[in-house]
Amino acid sequence: MSAPRYLTKSRFKLATQCPTKLYYTAKPKLYANSSSEDTFLAMLADGGYQVGELAKTCYADGIEVPELDHSIAEAKTNELLKSEKVTIFEAAIRFGDLFIRIDILKKDGKNFELIEVKAKSYDSDFPELLNSKGSISSGMRSYIEDVAFQAYVLKKAMPSASVNCFLMMPDKSVVANVDGLNQLFKIAHENKRTKIITNPRIRDLAIDQKILAKVPVDQLVDIV
């Protein structure tokens, strides 16, 4: 019996770009993905992993769900969510055939914060989330759609939950108070998987958490 095939947030993003891409995403023999070996895209992805690890330092009580198997990750997430208060990294949430991994999910009773971490630079002095016409700016739309999909799945899976959505991005208007911050998060590639090796001295550094802007996007999610 084959494993269930879910519409994940990465597949959802492909579909918003081009439905044909979604069809071929699991058919490499029929249609090769030229970007899968693109070193430039790989470099951008590595930067995303580093920002993701930096974001975790803002939540010292966070618990990670590292399992890749969907069913195991979902079971572990559900167990953690039995706690009245918990912060989960890579929370696995499923509703029907929809499956997501939330970068940071913070629960406090029935109140949830859904936090999507992006490596895209953000300027808190000049946010530019909307364009001159009052619509979501083209540079932000794909990120808002990503959050909107996750929020939809989370709300469907937990109808009684109150969900607030955020994007967390590097704030280029803030000067880092630690030199060589990115060097504290080394990239390693093993068996086609990427892992982050965090320097242990990160625990002894008082990193200014303002370097990552936590931007509320509920109103934008509602208009996507």
N, C-alpha and C positions, 0 to 999 in steps of 0.2 A: 504494500500500500504506500503510495507516494505521500510525501509530507504536504500539508496544506499550503497553498500559495496565497499569501496575504497582500493586500494593498498597503504597503508601508509608506512612510512619509517620503522616502527617497524615490519610490515608484510614483507616488503622487506628484512629486516635483517634475519627474520626467514627463508625466502625462500633461502637465500644464504647459510644458515647453513644446511637446509634440506627441500626440497619441501614438504615432507609429513607433516612437522610441520605446514606449511602454510595452508594446506588443513584442518587440524584439529583444527586450532587456535580458531575458533568460534563454535566448536562442543564439548564442555566440557562433554556432556553426553555420547559421543561416545569414547572420549579419553581424560582422565584427564591430566592436565599439572602439573607434579610433582614439577616443580620449582616454581609454583605460591605461594606455602606456604613455600618456603625455606627461613628460617630466615637469612641465610648467604647472599643470594642474595638480600633480603630486606635491609640488612645493607649496602650492596654496593650501592643499589639504593638510600638510604638516603644520602650517601656521594655525590652521583651525584647531588641530589637536592641542597645540600649545596654549591657545586662548582658553580652550575647554578645561584644561588642567588648572590654569590660573583661576578660572571661575570657581572651581571646587574649593580653592583656598578661602573663599568668602564664606564657606559653610563648613565649619570644622566638625559639625555633628553629622555630616552627610554620609550616607551608606551607599556604596556602589553595587549595582547589579551587573557583574561583568559577563554573565553567561550569554553565549551567542544563540543557543538553542531557544527558539521562541517560547515553547511550552515551559521550559525550566525557568526562563527569565520571568515569564508571566506569573508562575507559581510563587517565585521568590518575592516579586513585587507585591502580590496580593497578601502575602504573609506580613511583609513590612507595613503595609497599609492598615493592618489591624491595630497598630499603635495610634493613640490619640494625636500624637505629634511626631512627625518624622520628616527627614529630608532625604530624598533618594536621587542618586545619580543614575542616569540611563534607565529610568523606570519603564517597565514594559507593560503597556496597556492595550487590551484588545476589545473590540466590539464587533461581533460577527467576523467578517473577513477583513476588517480594518485593523491594522496593527501598527503601533508607534513605540518609539523609544524616546522618552522625554529627557532632555539634557539634565535639567534640575527640576524636580517636583517636590514642592514643600507643602506638607499637610499640617493643618492646625484645626482639629475637629472636622467640620464640614467645609472649611475654607481651604482652598488650594491655590498655590501659585505655580503656574506653568512658565518656566523660564527657558527660553531657547537661546543658546549661546552662539554668537556669530563672530567671525574674525574680521568682518567688515568694519572699517573705521567709522566713528560717529563723532560728531562735534556738538557737544551739549550747548555751546554758545549759539550755534546756528544749526538746529536739528534737521531741517529740510526733510521732514517725513512726508509733507504734502507739497504738491506743486502749486503754481500760481492759480490754478483753476480749482484748488481745494480737493483734488483727487490725490490718491497715494502716489508718490513719486515713483518713476519707473525703476530707480535704483533700489527702492525698498519693497516693491510689490511682491517679488518672489519670496522674500523673507516673511512678509505678513501672511501670504497665502500658506506658507509652511506652518506658521503658528496657528492659523485658522483651522487647518486640517487637524492638527493635534488637539486643539480645543474642542472641536466637534467630536472626535473619538472619545476624549476624556469625559465630556458631558454626557454622551450617550452611555458610556460604560458606568458612570456614576451620576445618575439623574438628580440625586439630592445634593450634589456638591455645588458649592459656589466657587467659580473658577475666575481667577484674574491672570491675565497673560502679560508677559514681559519679553522683550528682547534684551540680551546683555551683550554689549559690544565695547571694544576698546575706545575710550574717549580721547581723541587726539588733542583736546583742549587741556588735558591734564598731563603734567610732566611726571614721569615715573620717578619715585623716590628711591628706587633701587637700580643701580647700574647693571647692565647686562641681564635684565630680567628674563629674557627669552632663553638665555643660556642655562637657566636653572631647570629647563624642561627639555631634555634631550630626546631626539627621535630615534627609534630603533625599528627595523623592519625584519620580521621573522615569519617565514612561511606565508608570505603575501599578506601578513597582518602587521598593522602599525601599533606600536606601543610607546608609551611615554615613560621615561625614566626620570623621576623627579629628584632633584638634589635634596638630600636630607636637611640641609641648612635652611631650606625654605621655612621650616617650623620656627626658626629663630629670627626671622626677618619680619619687621612690622611693615608689610606691604600696604601702601595706600589703596584701599579698595575702591576709591573713586576713579581709579584708572580704568575700571570697567563700569560703564554706564548701564544702569538697570532701567530700561525705558518702558513705561506702561503702554500697551498697544491695544487695549480692549476696544476702544472706539474704532480703531482701524480694522480690527478683526471683524467687527460687526458690519462693515461696509464692503468687505471683499466679495 
